[in-house]
Amino acid sequence: MPVERVRAHPEVRATAGKVALMRGPIVYCLEEVDNGPNLAQIVLPSDAELVVEGKDPMLGNAVTLRGMATKVNASAWLGRRALCAHTV
């Protein structure tokens, strides 16, 4: 099953620029325990490859996804380029 990027209706302002990741009936999310605080700073490029990994026994044998994203810290919003690669 492919990983799909799902977006809300374009007129829903609260979700503008946000995407959910879905594989089959399962919707995936990012969590601070895995990705650190300030999840809103994580940017997943539209061309980022998402890899389906094997079943994780610590997660009840759930399949996990892995991909490369960018974490934009506050100084980048102020015009400085302070980006770092981040695996999600």
Backbone as CSV, one residue per row, in Angstrom:
resi,resn,N_x,N_y,N_z,CA_x,CA_y,CA_z,C_x,C_y,C_z
1,MET,0.840,-1.180,0.000,0.000,0.000,0.000,0.888,1.248,0.000
2,PRO,0.563,2.213,-0.825,1.363,3.445,-0.864,1.017,4.383,0.296
3,VAL,1.962,5.251,0.622,1.732,6.290,1.620,1.137,7.484,0.887
4,GLU,0.018,7.984,1.377,-0.643,9.123,0.746,-0.542,10.353,1.636
5,ARG,-0.399,11.500,1.003,-0.477,12.784,1.715,-1.912,13.274,1.581
6,VAL,-2.565,13.511,2.718,-3.971,13.909,2.713,-4.062,15.339,3.233
7,ARG,-4.775,16.174,2.494,-4.952,17.575,2.877,-6.428,17.856,3.126
8,ALA,-6.676,18.811,4.021,-8.049,19.228,4.296,-8.562,20.083,3.135
9,HIS,-9.825,20.413,3.174,-10.421,21.280,2.164,-9.665,22.609,2.162
10,PRO,-9.374,23.185,1.000,-8.573,24.417,0.929,-9.181,25.619,1.645
11,GLU,-10.474,25.593,1.933,-11.087,26.721,2.633,-11.013,26.606,4.160
12,VAL,-10.418,25.533,4.658,-10.243,25.372,6.103,-8.904,26.017,6.468
13,ARG,-8.964,27.253,6.944,-7.741,28.028,7.194,-6.837,27.406,8.249
14,ALA,-7.412,26.786,9.253,-6.620,26.229,10.354,-5.684,25.121,9.904
15,THR,-5.967,24.503,8.760,-5.119,23.407,8.285,-4.314,23.777,7.043
16,ALA,-4.296,25.046,6.694,-3.547,25.479,5.506,-2.070,25.108,5.654
17,GLY,-1.535,24.474,4.635,-0.123,24.100,4.643,0.182,22.849,5.444
18,LYS,-0.833,22.193,5.959,-0.615,20.991,6.766,-1.033,19.758,5.987
19,VAL,-0.420,18.640,6.337,-0.695,17.397,5.638,-0.731,16.255,6.646
20,ALA,-1.586,15.277,6.389,-1.609,14.042,7.172,-1.024,12.945,6.302
21,LEU,-0.405,11.973,6.923,0.152,10.840,6.197,-0.725,9.630,6.468
22,MET,-1.125,8.966,5.398,-2.054,7.853,5.526,-1.561,6.687,4.682
23,ARG,-1.642,5.503,5.236,-1.318,4.273,4.502,-2.430,3.289,4.800
24,GLY,-3.225,2.989,3.791,-4.411,2.169,4.016,-5.356,2.924,4.932
25,PRO,-5.914,2.248,5.947,-6.840,2.930,6.850,-6.144,3.651,8.011
26,ILE,-4.822,3.574,8.084,-4.076,4.131,9.214,-3.600,5.547,8.887
27,VAL,-3.871,6.500,9.795,-3.377,7.874,9.672,-2.242,8.030,10.672
28,TYR,-1.096,8.484,10.202,0.102,8.627,11.026,0.245,10.050,11.535
29,CYS,0.931,10.202,12.654,1.174,11.519,13.212,2.613,11.614,13.707
30,LEU,3.083,12.843,13.868,4.381,13.087,14.492,4.129,13.338,15.964
31,GLU,5.044,12.877,16.802,4.905,13.093,18.228,6.188,13.681,18.783
32,GLU,6.052,14.511,19.806,7.220,15.148,20.416,8.185,14.132,20.999
33,VAL,7.700,13.012,21.489,8.591,12.026,22.089,9.612,11.523,21.062
34,ASP,9.250,11.491,19.787,10.163,11.038,18.730,10.878,12.177,18.020
35,ASN,10.265,13.348,17.952,10.761,14.432,17.111,11.115,15.707,17.862
36,GLY,10.993,15.706,19.167,11.307,16.892,19.949,10.162,17.883,19.969
37,PRO,10.329,18.952,20.748,9.263,19.950,20.869,9.100,20.776,19.594
38,ASN,8.049,21.562,19.561,7.776,22.491,18.453,7.567,21.772,17.124
39,LEU,6.622,20.860,17.099,6.350,20.104,15.874,5.944,20.999,14.707
40,ALA,5.410,22.170,14.995,5.005,23.085,13.924,6.200,23.575,13.114
41,GLN,7.404,23.395,13.627,8.604,23.818,12.917,9.090,22.774,11.914
42,ILE,8.491,21.599,11.908,8.919,20.542,10.993,8.211,20.704,9.657
43,VAL,9.003,20.732,8.592,8.482,20.889,7.237,8.814,19.623,6.450
44,LEU,7.796,18.977,5.906,7.978,17.790,5.082,7.866,18.210,3.623
45,PRO,8.992,18.212,2.890,8.923,18.616,1.482,7.966,17.729,0.695
46,SER,7.305,18.297,-0.286,6.315,17.547,-1.061,6.949,16.395,-1.840
47,ASP,8.259,16.471,-2.085,8.928,15.394,-2.814,9.698,14.449,-1.894
48,ALA,9.507,14.582,-0.580,10.210,13.712,0.371,9.764,12.270,0.198
49,GLU,10.734,11.373,0.121,10.419,9.956,0.019,10.044,9.429,1.403
50,LEU,8.942,8.726,1.482,8.495,8.128,2.733,8.639,6.617,2.613
51,VAL,9.418,6.049,3.518,9.727,4.627,3.468,8.902,3.900,4.521
52,VAL,8.286,2.811,4.114,7.529,1.970,5.039,8.519,1.001,5.669
53,GLU,8.597,1.025,6.999,9.514,0.140,7.706,8.747,-1.030,8.296
54,GLY,9.489,-2.043,8.701,8.895,-3.260,9.242,8.082,-3.031,10.493
55,LYS,7.442,-4.061,10.925,6.600,-3.992,12.114,7.458,-3.790,13.354
56,ASP,7.025,-2.897,14.215,7.742,-2.575,15.441,7.037,-3.243,16.620
57,PRO,7.699,-4.244,17.245,7.040,-4.940,18.355,6.727,-4.029,19.540
58,MET,7.485,-2.935,19.708,7.212,-2.007,20.803,5.943,-1.196,20.549
59,LEU,5.485,-1.184,19.297,4.275,-0.450,18.936,3.143,-1.402,18.554
60,GLY,3.134,-2.581,19.133,2.076,-3.546,18.823,2.155,-4.046,17.402
61,ASN,3.382,-4.159,16.872,3.645,-4.602,15.499,3.094,-3.657,14.442
62,ALA,2.947,-2.397,14.802,2.500,-1.401,13.822,3.627,-1.108,12.833
63,VAL,3.262,-0.863,11.597,4.224,-0.456,10.573,4.565,1.011,10.801
64,THR,5.832,1.366,10.686,6.244,2.756,10.869,6.686,3.348,9.540
65,LEU,6.661,4.678,9.465,7.110,5.404,8.275,8.353,6.193,8.633
66,ARG,9.251,6.362,7.661,10.441,7.165,7.883,10.676,8.024,6.644
67,GLY,11.108,9.262,6.873,11.398,10.173,5.772,12.233,11.337,6.265
68,MET,12.770,12.111,5.359,13.580,13.275,5.721,12.723,14.533,5.655
69,ALA,12.841,15.329,6.700,12.126,16.601,6.783,13.122,17.670,7.207
70,THR,12.666,18.896,7.245,13.496,20.019,7.678,12.843,20.638,8.901
71,LYS,13.660,20.962,9.884,13.137,21.652,11.060,13.594,23.100,10.978
72,VAL,12.639,23.994,10.896,12.915,25.421,10.760,12.815,26.033,12.141
73,ASN,13.922,26.595,12.655,13.820,27.207,13.979,13.435,28.675,13.857
74,ALA,13.134,29.289,14.976,12.548,30.634,14.998,13.370,31.657,14.232
75,SER,14.699,31.551,14.270,15.515,32.552,13.585,15.315,32.511,12.067
76,ALA,14.920,31.346,11.528,14.666,31.253,10.084,13.460,32.091,9.695
77,TRP,12.469,32.188,10.591,11.289,32.993,10.297,11.628,34.476,10.315
78,LEU,12.760,34.821,10.926,13.168,36.224,10.995,14.106,36.596,9.845
79,GLY,14.212,35.735,8.845,15.020,36.050,7.689,16.382,35.376,7.681
80,ARG,16.737,34.690,8.736,18.000,33.955,8.765,17.753,32.546,8.278
81,ARG,18.752,31.971,7.668,18.587,30.603,7.174,19.182,29.634,8.179
82,ALA,18.369,29.127,9.037,18.814,28.209,10.074,18.001,26.933,9.974
83,LEU,18.341,26.109,9.015,17.613,24.874,8.771,18.500,23.695,9.132
84,CYS,17.901,22.633,9.557,18.662,21.423,9.813,17.852,20.225,9.315
85,ALA,18.549,19.217,8.817,17.864,18.009,8.365,17.336,17.278,9.573
86,HIS,16.210,16.637,9.412,15.549,15.978,10.537,14.848,14.734,9.994
87,THR,15.125,13.592,10.589,14.442,12.375,10.189,13.186,12.212,11.005
88,VAL,12.062,11.983,10.318,10.785,11.780,11.014,10.299,10.373,10.767
